[in-house]
């Protein structure tokens, strides 16, 4: 079997082939999980590391930005001096010094009535928020396209998803208001307003204020996901929506995955205390607490090193890689590209088709992996000419070679 044969069907099907036999048990899965497929992108990771494959499909930060030496030194000292503490159970709310450090970094964002809880990555923050605030059959509004991890979390709770139209300034307020007026049981708006995944666009300050006002007027919680806010390459982004909120409407999710390490699995949720208290109860039943050792390690790193200088170094690495991919796209690729002011992704749109899936398939035949835009849509039956390219993981040579191949395909 060729590499292309292995790769081509991953995103459309994205499941495990059942093994038939006389002794195989028949399983009845829960209703929310029965038709839920694994993340197309996570499944694609299984083969993008095969020899000769150029992957623009990942969402991973570059290992070049990991503070491995510093974390290694801190880890050795922590384990030598405090193993009895860091290898033990912790409290569900999170390691107190890390919570305090996060609260300090969020001091211009949160209110006195807010609380912060440490979670196992921003993904868990999204999942717990949905679990606490939404019932099966409720509706969540989100950008179309949107982050597939969040979409699958909502689907796992039998939540209805409705996509909201966006443009270069983010969510279009008129489209949002129409959905708020017409959709049933709307409980939450999920948005990535800063360097949105997958499109890379940033919501303007005017739009942020308008979106928040609409959520307040319709009594809808706004879940603001901000994993990329520190990774700006041109100008600093507008104020977070959370910083504009004076009524407890916004639940804010952040992460250290893109600025320290995704493998530590550290994120946080900041929201009104009554919401966070329920999230804590839900987390107790899910994983008891976020692993204590990574929390202590992250706190020691924030305390003993210049974290803002490290973030500035990350920006420098990614700015150069973004510019390299943009230049290659302008040189080779006959598609419309959105140039992001930060984050890790370029969003492209094909000019002569409504569906990017055939382009994805042909690219895989040439051993170049991208993500077809359809996997990011709330409506699983919809198609889009869009596709996502990641510039943080591939090497300079891979960026140039891979984009040239994509250009030849078009």
C-alpha positions as CSV (number, residue, x, y, z in Angstrom):
1,X,0.0,0.0,0.0
2,X,1.4,3.4,-1.0
3,X,1.7,6.4,1.4
4,X,-1.1,8.1,-0.5
5,X,-3.4,5.2,0.1
6,X,-2.7,5.3,3.8
7,X,-3.3,9.1,4.0
8,X,-6.1,10.0,1.7
9,X,-9.1,8.8,3.7
10,X,-8.1,10.0,7.2
11,X,-10.0,13.2,7.3
12,X,-13.2,12.1,5.6
13,X,-13.6,9.0,7.8
14,X,-11.3,9.4,10.8
15,X,-12.3,6.3,12.6
16,X,-11.2,2.8,13.5
17,X,-12.0,0.0,11.1
18,X,-14.1,-2.6,13.0
19,X,-12.7,-6.1,13.2
20,X,-15.4,-8.7,12.3
21,X,-15.5,-12.1,13.9
22,X,-17.8,-14.5,15.7
23,X,-16.4,-13.6,19.2
24,X,-16.6,-9.8,18.9
25,X,-18.9,-8.1,21.5
26,X,-21.5,-5.7,20.2
27,X,-21.2,-2.4,22.1
28,X,-23.9,0.2,22.7
29,X,-22.3,3.6,23.0
30,X,-23.9,6.6,24.7
31,X,-26.0,8.8,22.4
32,X,-23.6,11.8,22.4
33,X,-20.6,9.6,21.6
34,X,-22.1,7.2,19.1
35,X,-21.6,9.4,16.0
36,X,-18.7,11.5,17.3
37,X,-15.5,11.0,15.3
38,X,-12.0,11.6,16.6
39,X,-10.4,14.9,15.6
40,X,-9.4,14.8,12.0
41,X,-6.3,16.7,12.8
42,X,-5.2,14.5,15.7
43,X,-5.7,11.4,13.4
44,X,-3.7,13.1,10.7
45,X,-0.8,13.4,13.1
46,X,-0.4,9.6,13.1
47,X,1.0,9.7,9.5
48,X,2.4,13.2,9.0
49,X,5.6,12.0,10.6
50,X,6.2,9.3,8.0
51,X,9.3,9.7,5.8
52,X,9.0,12.3,3.1
53,X,5.8,13.9,4.3
54,X,5.8,17.7,4.6
55,X,3.2,18.6,7.2
56,X,1.4,22.0,7.2
57,X,-1.4,20.2,9.2
58,X,-0.2,20.5,12.8
59,X,-1.2,23.2,15.3
60,X,1.9,22.5,17.4
61,X,4.3,25.2,18.6
62,X,7.8,24.8,17.4
63,X,10.2,22.9,19.6
64,X,12.6,25.7,18.9
65,X,10.6,27.8,21.3
66,X,10.6,25.3,24.2
67,X,12.7,26.4,27.2
68,X,14.0,22.9,27.6
69,X,17.3,23.7,29.3
70,X,15.6,25.9,31.9
71,X,12.8,23.5,32.6
72,X,15.3,20.6,32.9
73,X,17.3,22.4,35.5
74,X,14.2,23.4,37.5
75,X,12.7,19.9,37.3
76,X,15.9,18.3,38.7
77,X,16.0,20.8,41.6
78,X,12.2,20.5,42.3
79,X,12.4,16.7,42.4
80,X,15.5,16.7,44.5
81,X,14.0,19.1,47.1
82,X,10.3,18.7,46.9
83,X,9.4,15.3,45.6
84,X,7.2,14.5,48.5
85,X,5.0,17.5,47.5
86,X,5.0,17.6,43.7
87,X,4.4,13.8,43.3
88,X,1.4,13.9,45.6
89,X,-2.3,14.8,45.1
90,X,-3.1,18.5,44.9
91,X,-6.2,20.6,45.2
92,X,-8.7,20.8,42.3
93,X,-8.5,24.6,42.0
94,X,-4.8,24.3,41.2
95,X,-1.4,25.0,42.8
96,X,-2.0,28.2,44.8
97,X,1.3,30.0,43.8
98,X,0.6,29.3,40.1
99,X,-3.0,30.5,40.4
100,X,-1.7,33.7,42.0
101,X,0.9,34.1,39.2
102,X,-1.9,33.7,36.6
103,X,-4.1,36.1,38.4
104,X,-1.3,38.7,38.4
105,X,-0.8,38.3,34.7
106,X,-4.6,38.7,34.3
107,X,-4.8,41.7,36.7
108,X,-6.1,44.0,33.9
109,X,-8.6,41.5,32.6
110,X,-10.4,39.9,35.6
111,X,-12.7,41.5,38.2
112,X,-12.8,41.1,42.0
113,X,-15.8,38.8,41.7
114,X,-13.8,36.4,39.4
115,X,-11.9,33.3,40.3
116,X,-9.2,31.3,38.4
117,X,-8.9,27.6,38.2
118,X,-5.9,25.7,36.6
119,X,-7.1,23.1,34.1
120,X,-5.4,20.4,31.9
121,X,-4.9,22.6,28.9
122,X,-7.3,25.1,27.4
123,X,-9.2,22.3,25.8
124,X,-10.4,21.1,29.2
125,X,-11.4,24.6,30.1
126,X,-13.7,24.7,27.1
127,X,-15.1,21.2,27.8
128,X,-15.8,22.0,31.5
129,X,-17.4,25.3,30.7
130,X,-19.8,23.6,28.2
131,X,-20.5,20.8,30.8
132,X,-21.3,23.3,33.5
133,X,-23.4,25.8,31.5
134,X,-25.2,23.8,28.8
135,X,-27.8,21.0,28.8
136,X,-28.2,18.5,26.0
137,X,-30.3,20.1,23.2
138,X,-29.0,23.6,24.0
139,X,-27.5,25.8,21.3
140,X,-23.9,27.2,21.2
141,X,-23.1,29.8,18.6
142,X,-19.6,29.9,17.2
143,X,-17.5,31.3,14.4
144,X,-17.7,29.4,11.1
145,X,-15.1,28.0,10.7
146,X,-13.9,27.4,14.3
147,X,-11.5,25.3,16.4
148,X,-12.3,21.6,15.9
149,X,-11.4,20.7,19.5
150,X,-14.1,23.0,20.8
151,X,-16.7,21.8,18.3
152,X,-16.1,18.2,19.3
153,X,-16.4,19.1,23.0
154,X,-19.8,20.7,22.3
155,X,-20.9,17.8,20.2
156,X,-20.0,15.3,23.0
157,X,-22.6,17.0,25.2
158,X,-25.3,16.8,22.5
159,X,-25.2,20.5,22.0
160,X,-26.5,22.1,18.8
161,X,-24.0,24.2,16.9
162,X,-24.8,27.1,14.7
163,X,-22.1,28.9,12.8
164,X,-21.9,32.7,12.6
165,X,-20.6,34.4,9.6
166,X,-17.2,36.3,9.9
167,X,-15.1,38.7,7.9
168,X,-11.7,40.2,8.3
169,X,-12.8,42.0,11.5
170,X,-14.2,38.8,13.1
171,X,-17.8,37.9,13.9
172,X,-20.3,40.0,11.9
173,X,-22.7,41.5,14.6
174,X,-25.7,41.4,12.3
175,X,-25.2,37.7,11.7
176,X,-24.9,37.1,15.4
177,X,-28.0,39.1,16.3
178,X,-30.0,37.2,13.7
179,X,-29.0,33.9,15.3
180,X,-29.7,35.2,18.8
181,X,-33.2,36.2,17.6
182,X,-34.1,33.0,15.7
183,X,-32.3,30.1,17.3
184,X,-33.8,28.1,20.2
185,X,-32.2,27.7,23.6
186,X,-29.0,29.7,22.9
187,X,-26.8,29.4,26.0
188,X,-23.4,30.4,24.8
189,X,-21.3,32.1,22.2
190,X,-17.8,30.6,21.7
191,X,-15.2,32.8,20.0
192,X,-11.5,33.0,19.4
193,X,-11.4,36.8,18.8
194,X,-7.6,37.1,18.6
195,X,-5.7,35.3,15.7
196,X,-8.6,33.0,15.3
197,X,-8.1,29.3,14.6
198,X,-8.3,28.5,11.8
199,X,-8.6,31.8,9.8
200,X,-6.1,33.9,11.7
201,X,-8.3,37.0,11.8
202,X,-8.6,39.3,14.8
203,X,-11.8,40.9,15.9
204,X,-11.7,44.7,16.1
205,X,-12.2,46.5,19.4
206,X,-15.5,47.9,18.1
207,X,-16.7,44.5,17.2
208,X,-15.7,43.1,20.6
209,X,-17.8,45.7,22.3
210,X,-20.8,45.1,20.1
211,X,-20.6,41.3,20.5
212,X,-20.4,41.6,24.3
213,X,-23.3,44.0,24.3
214,X,-25.4,41.5,22.3
215,X,-24.6,38.7,24.6
216,X,-25.6,40.8,27.6
217,X,-28.8,41.8,26.0
218,X,-29.8,38.2,25.1
219,X,-28.5,36.8,28.4
220,X,-26.0,34.5,26.7
221,X,-22.6,33.5,28.1
222,X,-19.6,34.5,26.0
223,X,-16.7,32.0,26.1
224,X,-13.5,33.7,25.1
225,X,-10.7,31.4,24.0
226,X,-7.4,33.1,23.9
227,X,-4.5,30.7,23.3
228,X,-2.6,32.9,20.8
229,X,-3.0,36.4,22.3
230,X,0.7,36.8,23.3
231,X,1.9,35.7,19.9
232,X,1.5,38.9,18.0
233,X,3.9,39.8,15.2
234,X,2.9,43.2,14.1
235,X,0.8,45.2,16.5
236,X,-0.5,44.1,19.9
237,X,-4.2,42.9,19.7
238,X,-7.1,44.9,21.1
239,X,-8.2,44.5,24.7
240,X,-9.7,41.1,25.5
241,X,-13.4,40.9,25.6
242,X,-13.1,39.7,29.2
243,X,-11.5,43.0,30.2
244,X,-14.5,44.9,28.8
245,X,-17.0,42.8,30.8
246,X,-18.5,44.3,34.0
247,X,-21.4,41.9,34.5
248,X,-19.8,38.4,34.6
249,X,-20.9,37.5,31.1
250,X,-17.5,36.4,29.8
251,X,-15.7,33.1,30.7
252,X,-12.1,33.5,29.7
253,X,-9.9,30.5,28.8
254,X,-6.1,30.8,28.4
255,X,-3.2,28.4,28.1
256,X,0.6,28.0,28.5
257,X,0.7,25.5,25.6
258,X,1.8,28.0,23.0
259,X,4.2,30.0,25.2
260,X,5.9,27.3,27.5
261,X,5.0,23.8,26.3
262,X,1.9,21.9,25.2
263,X,3.2,18.8,26.8
264,X,2.8,20.3,30.3
265,X,-1.0,20.4,29.7
266,X,-1.6,23.7,31.6
267,X,-4.4,26.1,31.0
268,X,-6.7,28.2,33.1
269,X,-10.3,29.5,33.3
270,X,-11.1,32.9,34.7
271,X,-14.8,33.7,35.3
272,X,-17.3,34.8,37.9
273,X,-16.7,32.8,41.1
274,X,-20.1,31.1,40.9
275,X,-19.2,29.6,37.5
276,X,-15.7,28.6,38.5
277,X,-17.0,26.9,41.7
278,X,-19.1,24.6,39.5
279,X,-16.2,24.0,37.1
280,X,-14.2,22.9,40.1
281,X,-16.9,20.4,41.1
282,X,-17.1,19.1,37.5
283,X,-13.3,18.8,37.3
284,X,-13.2,16.7,40.5
285,X,-15.3,14.1,38.8
286,X,-13.2,14.3,35.6
287,X,-9.5,14.2,36.7
288,X,-9.5,15.3,40.4
289,X,-6.9,17.9,39.7
290,X,-4.4,19.0,37.0
291,X,-1.1,17.2,37.5
292,X,0.8,19.0,40.3
293,X,4.4,18.6,39.1
294,X,3.9,20.5,35.8
295,X,2.1,23.2,37.8
296,X,5.0,23.7,40.2
297,X,7.4,23.5,37.2
298,X,5.6,26.3,35.4
299,X,5.4,28.4,38.5
300,X,9.1,28.1,39.1
301,X,9.7,29.0,35.5
302,X,7.5,32.1,35.7
303,X,9.2,33.1,39.0
304,X,12.9,32.5,38.1
305,X,13.0,33.5,34.4
306,X,11.9,36.5,32.3
307,X,8.7,35.0,30.8
308,X,8.0,38.2,28.8
309,X,11.4,38.0,27.2
310,X,10.8,34.4,26.3
311,X,7.5,35.3,24.7
312,X,9.3,38.0,22.7
313,X,11.7,35.3,21.4
314,X,8.8,33.1,20.4
315,X,7.3,36.0,18.5
316,X,10.6,36.5,16.7
317,X,10.7,32.9,15.6
318,X,7.2,32.8,14.4
319,X,7.2,36.1,12.7
320,X,10.1,35.0,10.5
321,X,8.4,31.7,9.7
322,X,5.1,33.4,8.9
323,X,6.8,35.9,6.6
324,X,8.6,33.0,4.9
325,X,5.4,31.1,4.2
326,X,3.6,34.3,3.1
327,X,6.4,35.0,0.7
328,X,6.3,31.4,-0.7
329,X,2.5,31.7,-1.1
330,X,2.8,34.9,-3.0
331,X,5.5,33.4,-5.2
332,X,3.9,30.0,-6.0
333,X,0.3,29.6,-4.7
334,X,-2.7,30.6,-6.8
335,X,-5.1,31.0,-3.9
336,X,-6.3,33.9,-1.7
337,X,-4.4,34.0,1.6
338,X,-5.2,35.7,4.9
339,X,-2.0,37.1,6.4
340,X,-2.4,36.9,10.2
341,X,-1.0,39.4,12.7
342,X,-0.2,36.5,15.1
343,X,-0.9,32.9,15.9
344,X,0.3,29.9,14.0
345,X,-1.8,29.6,10.9
346,X,-2.5,30.9,7.4
347,X,-6.0,30.4,5.9
348,X,-6.3,30.0,2.2
349,X,-9.3,29.9,-0.2
350,X,-9.3,28.2,-3.5
351,X,-10.6,30.4,-6.3
352,X,-12.3,27.9,-8.7
353,X,-14.1,25.5,-6.4
354,X,-16.4,25.5,-3.4
355,X,-14.8,22.4,-1.8
356,X,-11.1,22.1,-0.8
357,X,-11.3,18.3,-0.1
358,X,-10.1,17.3,-3.6
359,X,-7.2,19.7,-3.2
360,X,-6.4,18.1,0.2
361,X,-6.4,14.6,-1.4
362,X,-4.2,15.6,-4.3
363,X,-1.8,17.3,-1.9
364,X,-1.5,14.1,0.1
365,X,-0.7,12.2,-3.0
366,X,2.3,14.5,-3.4
367,X,3.2,14.0,0.3
368,X,2.1,17.5,1.5
369,X,-0.4,17.6,4.4
370,X,-2.7,20.5,4.9
371,X,-6.1,20.6,6.6
372,X,-9.2,20.8,4.4
373,X,-11.4,23.6,5.8
374,X,-14.6,21.5,6.0
375,X,-13.4,19.9,9.3
376,X,-13.6,23.3,11.0
377,X,-17.3,23.9,10.1
378,X,-20.1,23.6,12.7
379,X,-22.3,22.1,10.0
380,X,-20.6,18.7,9.3
381,X,-22.4,18.4,5.9
382,X,-21.2,21.8,4.6
383,X,-18.1,22.4,2.4
384,X,-15.8,25.3,2.0
385,X,-13.0,26.3,-0.5
386,X,-10.9,27.2,2.6
387,X,-7.9,25.3,3.9
388,X,-5.5,25.8,6.8
389,X,-1.7,25.9,6.7
390,X,0.6,25.8,9.7
391,X,3.9,27.6,9.6
392,X,5.3,27.0,13.1
393,X,6.4,23.3,12.7
394,X,7.8,22.9,9.2
395,X,11.4,23.8,8.5
396,X,12.3,26.7,6.2
397,X,13.2,24.2,3.4
398,X,9.9,22.4,3.9
399,X,7.9,25.6,3.7
400,X,9.5,26.6,0.4
401,X,9.3,23.1,-1.1
402,X,5.8,22.3,0.2
403,X,4.2,25.6,-1.0
404,X,5.8,25.1,-4.4
405,X,4.2,21.7,-4.7
406,X,0.8,23.1,-3.7
407,X,1.2,25.8,-6.3
408,X,2.0,23.2,-9.0
409,X,-1.2,21.4,-8.0
410,X,-3.3,24.5,-8.6
